[in-house]
Amino acid sequence: MSDLELNTPWTAVSVLVVDDEPGMRAILKKALSKKFAQVDTAGSIEEAEEIRKRCHFDLLIVDINLPGRSGIEWHEAFDPNTRRSDVIFMTGYADLDMAIQALRAGASDFILKPFNLEQMMQSVSRCIERRLVERQNFALQRDVERSYPVDIIGDATSTQKMKKLITQLAPSIAAVLVEGESGTGKELVARALHQLSKRTGPFVPLNCGAIAPDLLESELFGHVSGAFTGAKKGRDGLFRVANNGTLFLDEIGEMPLSMQSSLLRALEQKAIRPVGAEREVNVDVRIVAATNRNLKKEVEEGRFRQDLYYRLNVLTIELPALRERIEDIPALAHHFTQQLSKDLGMKPINWAHEDILAMQAYQWPGNIRELRNMMERCILLGKSPSEYWQELNGDVPAISLPEKTPTVLNSDEKRPCQCHDGEQEQYCYPVDWTLKDVEKAHIMQVVDSNEGNKSAAARQLGVARKTLERKYKEWAEESASCE
């Protein structure tokens, strides 16, 4: 039994059989139609070329000895300027020279007549497997060197609900609409749905707002050679690339109304028609759409088709904004710090408690994308978030800090003397001070100059944050013992 017979029908693959014997055409069409939705036949090269102009075929099964032009003379099928099909040649009058000519022409296989169907199906299986690997590689090239973890980071209540919903919806084949503000991680959720679904095809993302409206149809459905000006080669659309997998349509609200009707038909019929083709091709694709718009309002205002909205809105996942899940910020900050430090080749930074509190107090209009961007800048500049905000806006987010050891000196404690050297302010210490007095006064002065930010002060002093905490604890104990 061939590999094809062990699989479900590969409905996204098309085959053209060219043979002058009606009986052979009928036998092959009957056998191949059990596996492929589109199998056409022709009795000559001229007839086959007319069919090929109207529709692209993944596989051509061609007899060499044909009336008129022979199979080897079908130069259009081997034109390097068009998207070539795999070709299996068959003949009952083969010799070594003919076999060499066929292979030089670009044949994928060469079969002698008479043959049994098992032999033909094995050859077909090898060609189709190679074709599907090419499609998989094309999909993978869209995400080269990008890693996406299945696990969504965070343990906030809203995050836990989101994770549970993703797990529930993943096995379904129904369309999913992911709604949320920009930067909330809609593509990550779509990838999690795909990976948990166990679908065998690839995950193929497309930003509908990034493609010119007049090119979107070709991008999704593909086109045949000569379909429009400049279409010298045929091309598979992303629906065929994503066959047996997931097609993620990001920013679906940006799709033009004229294109929405074509998408609706593809979803309802589970078939697509490449631009310039006369026949439809069946596909098995799960759709996950995402938007940061209110699609219901878009429907009411006539900017989005109501029927497409209901077709996409079978299952819905609403993503919370980062300001609504501030409990996840420490885990997200740690994740981005480790990831970015590795990517940038820099040493990871341990953020102080004040930095985390400052991040949790910020509103994050750009959500997780903005958080990642800010973390990257802080790592590159070697600054804490509070320092970054202070330099950027002249202030830091208002935070409620717990009661801590004050960073100012008591009135009865020793203070360094202020002096000026030109325009630069300096601090001098009396010669009768002990080294311990100088150390304490200098540390407190540096902390004061950083407005109480011990993390920034520690970096300026070249010591660990824990060292400062230990010093303050020692000073507090000494003060208490003196009383």
C-alpha positions as CSV (number, residue, x, y, z in Angstrom):
1,M,0.0,0.0,0.0
2,S,1.4,3.4,-0.9
3,D,1.9,6.3,1.4
4,L,-1.0,8.2,-0.2
5,E,-3.4,5.4,0.7
6,L,-2.4,5.8,4.4
7,N,-3.3,9.5,4.4
8,T,-6.5,11.5,4.1
9,P,-7.1,13.0,0.6
10,W,-4.7,15.8,-0.2
11,T,-7.3,18.2,-1.5
12,A,-4.9,21.1,-2.0
13,V,-3.0,19.1,-4.7
14,S,-3.9,19.2,-8.4
15,V,-3.0,16.6,-11.1
16,L,-3.1,16.7,-14.9
17,V,-2.8,13.4,-16.9
18,V,-1.8,13.6,-20.6
19,D,-2.1,10.4,-22.7
20,D,-3.6,9.7,-26.1
21,E,-5.1,6.4,-24.9
22,P,-8.6,7.1,-23.4
23,G,-8.4,3.9,-21.4
24,M,-5.2,4.9,-19.7
25,R,-6.6,8.4,-18.9
26,A,-9.8,6.8,-17.4
27,I,-7.8,4.4,-15.2
28,L,-5.4,7.0,-13.9
29,K,-8.2,9.6,-13.3
30,K,-10.3,7.0,-11.3
31,A,-7.3,6.0,-9.1
32,L,-6.1,9.6,-8.5
33,S,-9.5,11.0,-7.9
34,K,-9.7,8.9,-4.7
35,K,-6.9,11.0,-3.3
36,F,-7.1,14.4,-5.0
37,A,-10.1,16.6,-5.6
38,Q,-8.8,18.0,-8.9
39,V,-7.6,15.5,-11.5
40,D,-7.9,16.6,-15.2
41,T,-7.0,14.8,-18.4
42,A,-5.9,15.7,-21.9
43,G,-5.2,13.7,-25.1
44,S,-2.4,15.9,-26.5
45,I,0.2,18.5,-25.5
46,E,-1.8,21.2,-27.3
47,E,-4.9,20.4,-25.3
48,A,-3.0,20.0,-22.1
49,E,-1.3,23.4,-22.5
50,E,-4.7,25.1,-22.9
51,I,-5.9,23.5,-19.7
52,R,-2.6,24.4,-17.9
53,K,-3.0,28.1,-18.9
54,R,-6.3,28.2,-17.0
55,C,-5.2,26.4,-13.9
56,H,-1.9,25.5,-12.2
57,F,-1.2,21.8,-11.6
58,D,1.2,20.5,-8.9
59,L,1.8,17.3,-10.8
60,L,1.8,16.4,-14.5
61,I,1.7,12.7,-15.6
62,V,2.7,12.7,-19.3
63,D,3.1,10.1,-21.9
64,I,6.2,10.7,-24.1
65,N,4.8,9.3,-27.4
66,L,1.9,11.6,-28.2
67,P,0.4,12.7,-31.6
68,G,1.9,16.0,-32.6
69,R,4.5,17.2,-30.1
70,S,6.0,14.5,-27.8
71,G,5.9,14.9,-24.0
72,I,9.6,15.8,-23.9
73,E,8.9,18.6,-26.4
74,W,6.4,20.2,-24.0
75,H,8.8,23.1,-23.3
76,E,6.2,25.4,-21.7
77,A,5.9,22.9,-18.8
78,F,9.6,23.2,-18.1
79,D,9.9,27.0,-18.6
80,P,12.1,28.4,-15.7
81,N,10.2,31.7,-15.8
82,T,7.0,30.0,-14.6
83,R,6.3,28.1,-11.4
84,R,7.1,24.6,-12.5
85,S,5.1,21.4,-11.8
86,D,6.5,18.0,-11.0
87,V,6.5,15.8,-14.1
88,I,6.3,12.0,-14.3
89,F,7.0,10.7,-17.8
90,M,5.6,7.3,-19.0
91,T,6.3,5.4,-22.2
92,G,6.1,2.0,-23.7
93,Y,9.1,2.6,-26.1
94,A,11.9,3.7,-23.8
95,D,15.6,3.5,-24.4
96,L,18.5,5.0,-22.5
97,D,18.8,8.1,-24.6
98,M,15.1,8.9,-24.1
99,A,15.4,8.4,-20.4
100,I,18.4,10.8,-20.3
101,Q,16.5,13.4,-22.3
102,A,13.5,13.2,-20.0
103,L,15.6,13.6,-16.9
104,R,17.5,16.5,-18.5
105,A,14.2,18.2,-19.3
106,G,13.4,18.1,-15.6
107,A,11.3,15.0,-15.1
108,S,10.8,13.9,-11.5
109,D,10.3,10.3,-12.5
110,F,10.3,7.9,-15.5
111,I,7.9,4.9,-15.7
112,L,7.8,2.2,-18.3
113,K,4.5,0.9,-19.7
114,P,2.9,-1.4,-18.9
115,F,3.0,-0.7,-15.1
116,N,0.7,-1.5,-12.2
117,L,-1.1,1.2,-10.3
118,E,1.0,0.5,-7.2
119,Q,4.1,1.6,-9.0
120,M,2.4,4.7,-10.3
121,M,1.0,5.7,-6.9
122,Q,4.4,5.3,-5.3
123,S,5.9,7.7,-7.8
124,V,3.0,10.1,-7.3
125,S,3.5,9.9,-3.5
126,R,7.2,10.8,-3.8
127,C,6.5,13.8,-5.9
128,I,3.6,15.1,-3.7
129,E,5.6,14.6,-0.5
130,R,8.4,16.8,-2.0
131,R,5.9,19.4,-3.1
132,L,4.3,19.6,0.4
133,V,7.8,19.9,1.9
134,E,8.4,22.9,-0.3
135,R,5.2,24.5,0.9
136,Q,6.2,23.8,4.5
137,N,9.6,25.4,3.9
138,F,7.9,28.5,2.4
139,A,5.8,28.8,5.5
140,L,8.8,28.4,7.8
141,Q,10.7,31.1,5.9
142,R,8.1,33.6,7.0
143,D,9.1,33.0,10.6
144,V,12.9,32.3,10.3
145,E,14.8,32.6,13.6
146,R,11.7,33.5,15.6
147,S,10.7,31.4,18.6
148,Y,7.3,31.3,20.1
149,P,6.7,29.4,23.4
150,V,3.4,27.6,23.8
151,D,3.1,28.7,27.4
152,I,1.7,32.2,27.9
153,I,3.5,33.9,30.8
154,G,1.6,35.1,33.8
155,D,-0.6,33.9,36.7
156,A,-3.1,36.7,37.0
157,T,-6.7,35.7,37.2
158,S,-7.5,37.1,33.8
159,T,-4.4,35.3,32.3
160,Q,-5.5,32.0,33.9
161,K,-9.0,32.4,32.4
162,M,-7.4,33.1,29.0
163,K,-5.1,30.0,29.2
164,K,-8.1,27.8,30.1
165,L,-10.2,29.2,27.2
166,I,-7.3,28.6,24.7
167,T,-7.0,24.9,25.9
168,Q,-10.8,24.5,25.5
169,L,-11.0,26.0,22.0
170,A,-7.7,24.6,20.5
171,P,-9.1,21.1,19.4
172,S,-12.0,22.6,17.5
173,I,-11.8,23.3,13.8
174,A,-14.1,26.3,14.1
175,A,-12.9,29.8,13.4
176,V,-11.6,31.9,16.3
177,L,-11.7,35.7,16.7
178,V,-9.1,37.1,19.0
179,E,-9.9,40.6,20.2
180,G,-7.7,43.0,22.2
181,E,-5.7,46.2,22.2
182,S,-2.6,46.5,20.1
183,G,0.4,44.8,21.7
184,T,-1.6,42.4,23.9
185,G,-0.2,39.2,22.3
186,K,-2.8,38.2,19.8
187,E,-0.4,36.4,17.5
188,L,1.0,34.5,20.5
189,V,-2.5,33.3,21.4
190,A,-3.1,32.3,17.7
191,R,0.1,30.2,17.8
192,A,-0.9,28.6,21.0
193,L,-4.2,27.6,19.5
194,H,-2.4,26.1,16.5
195,Q,0.2,24.2,18.5
196,L,-2.4,22.8,21.0
197,S,-4.7,21.8,18.1
198,K,-2.3,19.2,16.8
199,R,-3.0,20.2,13.2
200,T,-0.3,18.7,10.9
201,G,0.0,21.7,8.6
202,P,2.0,24.9,9.2
203,F,1.0,28.1,11.0
204,V,0.9,30.9,8.4
205,P,0.4,34.5,9.6
206,L,-0.7,37.4,7.5
207,N,-1.2,41.1,8.5
208,C,-4.1,42.2,6.4
209,G,-3.3,45.8,6.9
210,A,0.3,45.4,5.6
211,I,-0.7,44.1,2.1
212,A,-1.9,46.5,-0.6
213,P,-5.7,45.9,-1.3
214,D,-5.2,45.0,-4.9
215,L,-2.6,42.3,-4.0
216,L,-4.4,40.8,-1.0
217,E,-6.5,38.4,-3.2
218,S,-3.4,37.0,-4.9
219,E,-1.6,36.7,-1.5
220,L,-4.5,34.7,0.0
221,F,-5.7,32.6,-3.0
222,G,-2.7,32.6,-5.3
223,H,-2.7,33.2,-9.1
224,V,-1.9,31.4,-12.3
225,S,0.7,32.6,-14.8
226,G,-0.6,35.6,-16.8
227,A,-3.5,36.3,-14.4
228,F,-2.5,40.0,-14.4
229,T,0.2,42.3,-15.6
230,G,3.5,41.2,-14.1
231,A,2.3,37.7,-13.2
232,K,5.0,35.8,-15.1
233,K,4.9,32.9,-12.7
234,G,2.0,31.1,-11.0
235,R,2.0,31.2,-7.2
236,D,0.4,29.3,-4.4
237,G,-1.7,31.5,-2.1
238,L,-1.4,31.3,1.7
239,F,-4.6,29.2,1.9
240,R,-2.8,26.4,0.0
241,V,0.4,26.9,2.0
242,A,-1.6,26.6,5.2
243,N,-3.5,23.5,4.1
244,N,-4.1,21.2,7.1
245,G,-2.8,24.0,9.3
246,T,-3.8,27.4,10.6
247,L,-4.1,30.7,8.7
248,F,-3.8,33.7,11.1
249,L,-5.4,36.8,9.7
250,D,-4.1,39.7,11.8
251,E,-5.8,43.1,11.7
252,I,-8.8,41.6,9.9
253,G,-10.7,44.8,10.4
254,E,-8.3,46.4,7.8
255,M,-9.5,44.1,5.0
256,P,-11.3,45.9,2.2
257,L,-15.1,45.2,1.8
258,S,-14.5,43.9,-1.7
259,M,-12.1,41.3,-0.4
260,Q,-14.4,40.3,2.5
261,S,-16.9,38.7,0.2
262,S,-14.2,36.5,-1.3
263,L,-13.0,35.4,2.1
264,L,-16.5,34.6,3.2
265,R,-17.0,32.3,0.2
266,A,-13.7,30.6,0.9
267,L,-14.7,29.9,4.5
268,E,-18.1,28.7,3.6
269,Q,-17.2,26.5,0.6
270,K,-13.8,25.4,2.1
271,A,-12.4,26.0,-1.4
272,I,-10.5,28.8,-3.1
273,R,-10.2,30.0,-6.7
274,P,-6.7,31.3,-7.6
275,V,-6.7,34.6,-9.5
276,G,-7.1,33.8,-13.2
277,A,-8.1,30.2,-12.7
278,E,-11.4,28.7,-13.8
279,R,-11.7,26.0,-11.2
280,E,-11.8,26.0,-7.4
281,V,-9.3,24.1,-5.2
282,N,-10.5,22.5,-2.0
283,V,-8.5,23.4,1.2
284,D,-8.6,22.4,4.8
285,V,-7.6,25.5,6.8
286,R,-8.5,26.7,10.2
287,I,-8.9,30.4,10.4
288,V,-7.9,32.5,13.4
289,A,-8.6,36.2,13.0
290,A,-7.5,39.1,15.2
291,T,-8.4,42.7,15.5
292,N,-7.9,45.7,17.8
293,R,-11.1,47.3,16.5
294,N,-14.6,46.9,17.7
295,L,-15.9,44.8,14.8
296,K,-19.5,44.9,16.0
297,K,-19.3,48.7,15.8
298,E,-17.6,48.4,12.4
299,V,-20.6,46.2,11.2
300,E,-23.1,48.8,12.4
301,E,-21.3,51.6,10.6
302,G,-21.0,49.5,7.3
303,R,-17.3,49.1,7.3
304,F,-17.3,45.3,7.9
305,R,-19.6,42.7,6.5
306,Q,-22.1,41.3,9.0
307,D,-22.2,37.8,7.5
308,L,-18.4,37.6,7.7
309,Y,-18.4,38.9,11.2
310,Y,-20.7,36.1,12.3
311,R,-18.7,33.5,10.3
312,L,-15.5,34.6,12.1
313,N,-17.1,35.1,15.5
314,V,-17.9,31.5,16.2
315,L,-15.5,31.4,19.1
316,T,-14.0,34.5,20.7
317,I,-11.0,35.2,23.0
318,E,-10.8,38.6,24.5
319,L,-7.3,39.5,25.6
320,P,-6.9,41.8,28.7
321,A,-4.7,44.9,28.5
322,L,-1.4,44.8,30.5
323,R,-2.8,47.4,33.0
324,E,-5.5,44.8,33.9
325,R,-3.0,42.1,34.7
326,I,-0.2,44.0,36.5
327,E,0.5,40.8,38.6
328,D,2.1,39.3,35.5
329,I,4.6,42.2,35.1
330,P,7.4,40.7,37.3
331,A,7.2,37.4,35.4
332,L,7.1,39.2,32.0
333,A,10.0,41.4,33.0
334,H,12.1,38.4,34.0
335,H,11.3,36.6,30.8
336,F,12.1,39.6,28.6
337,T,15.3,40.3,30.5
338,Q,16.6,36.7,30.1
339,Q,15.5,36.6,26.4
340,L,16.8,40.0,25.4
341,S,20.1,39.7,27.3
342,K,20.8,36.5,25.4
343,D,19.8,38.0,22.1
344,L,21.8,41.2,22.7
345,G,24.8,39.4,24.2
346,M,24.6,41.4,27.4
347,K,24.6,40.4,31.1
348,P,21.1,40.0,32.6
349,I,20.0,42.8,35.0
350,N,18.3,42.1,38.3
351,W,15.6,44.7,38.6
352,A,15.0,46.2,42.0
353,H,11.7,46.2,43.9
354,E,11.2,49.9,43.2
355,D,11.6,49.2,39.4
356,I,8.9,46.5,39.5
357,L,6.6,48.8,41.4
358,A,7.2,51.6,38.9
359,M,6.4,49.3,36.1
360,Q,3.2,48.1,37.8
361,A,2.1,51.7,38.4
362,Y,2.5,52.6,34.7
363,Q,-0.6,52.4,32.4
364,W,1.2,50.8,29.4
365,P,-0.9,52.1,26.5
366,G,1.3,49.9,24.2
367,N,0.8,46.9,26.4
368,I,3.3,43.9,26.3
369,R,4.9,45.2,23.1
370,E,5.7,48.5,24.9
371,L,7.0,46.6,28.0
372,R,9.4,44.6,25.8
373,N,10.6,47.7,24.0
374,M,11.2,49.5,27.3
375,M,13.1,46.5,28.7
376,E,15.3,46.3,25.7
377,R,16.2,50.0,25.9
378,C,17.0,49.7,29.6
379,I,19.3,46.7,29.0
380,L,21.1,48.5,26.2
381,L,21.4,51.8,28.1
382,G,22.2,50.1,31.5
383,K,19.5,52.1,33.2
384,S,16.6,51.1,35.5
385,P,13.0,51.7,34.5
386,S,12.7,54.5,37.0
387,E,15.8,56.2,35.6
388,Y,14.6,55.7,32.1
389,W,11.2,57.3,32.8
390,Q,12.8,60.2,34.7
391,E,15.1,61.0,31.7
392,L,12.3,60.6,29.2
393,N,9.5,62.5,30.9
394,G,11.2,64.3,33.8
395,D,9.2,62.2,36.2
396,V,8.5,58.6,37.2
397,P,5.1,56.9,37.6
398,A,3.5,57.6,40.9
399,I,4.0,54.6,43.1
400,S,3.0,53.7,46.6
401,L,6.1,52.4,48.3
402,P,6.0,50.5,51.6
403,E,7.6,52.1,54.6
404,K,11.4,51.8,54.3
405,T,14.5,53.0,56.0
406,P,14.7,56.8,55.3
407,T,17.5,57.7,52.9
408,V,18.2,61.1,54.5
409,L,20.6,61.8,57.4
410,N,19.2,62.6,60.9
411,S,19.9,66.1,62.1
412,D,22.4,64.8,64.7
413,E,24.3,62.7,62.2
414,K,27.5,63.8,60.5
415,R,27.2,65.4,57.1
416,P,29.9,66.1,54.5
417,C,30.7,69.7,53.8
418,Q,29.6,71.2,50.5
419,C,32.3,73.0,48.5
420,H,32.6,74.2,44.9
421,D,35.3,73.7,42.4
422,G,34.3,76.0,39.5
423,E,30.8,75.0,38.5
424,Q,31.0,71.5,39.9
425,E,29.6,70.8,43.3
426,Q,31.7,68.6,45.5
427,Y,31.6,67.2,49.0
428,C,34.5,67.3,51.5
429,Y,35.0,65.2,54.6
430,P,36.8,66.5,57.8
431,V,40.1,64.7,58.5
432,D,38.9,63.7,62.0
433,W,36.2,61.4,60.6
434,T,36.6,57.7,60.7
435,L,36.5,55.6,57.5
436,K,33.2,54.3,58.7
437,D,31.7,57.8,59.0
438,V,32.9,58.7,55.5
439,E,31.4,55.5,54.1
440,K,28.1,56.1,55.7
441,A,27.9,59.8,54.7
442,H,29.0,59.1,51.1
443,I,26.5,56.2,50.6
444,M,23.6,58.3,51.9
445,Q,24.6,61.3,49.8
446,V,24.7,59.1,46.6
447,V,21.2,57.7,47.5
448,D,19.9,61.2,48.1
449,S,21.3,62.3,44.7
450,N,19.4,59.5,43.1
451,E,16.2,60.6,44.9
452,G,16.1,57.5,47.1
453,N,16.5,54.9,44.3
454,K,18.8,52.4,46.0
455,S,19.2,50.4,42.8
456,A,20.5,53.4,40.9
457,A,22.7,54.3,43.8
458,A,24.2,50.8,44.0
459,R,25.1,50.9,40.3
460,Q,26.7,54.3,40.8
461,L,28.7,53.0,43.8
462,G,29.6,49.8,42.0
463,V,28.1,47.5,44.7
464,A,25.1,45.1,44.9
465,R,21.8,46.4,46.0
466,K,21.9,43.8,48.9
467,T,25.1,45.5,50.1
468,L,23.2,48.8,50.6
469,E,20.3,47.1,52.3
470,R,22.8,45.4,54.7
471,K,24.5,48.7,55.4
472,Y,21.2,50.5,56.2
473,K,20.2,47.6,58.5
474,E,23.5,47.9,60.4
475,W,23.1,51.6,60.8
476,A,19.5,51.2,62.1
477,E,20.7,48.6,64.7
478,E,23.5,50.9,65.8
479,S,21.1,53.8,66.2
480,A,18.7,51.7,68.2
481,S,21.4,50.4,70.5
482,C,22.6,54.0,71.2
483,E,19.1,55.0,72.3
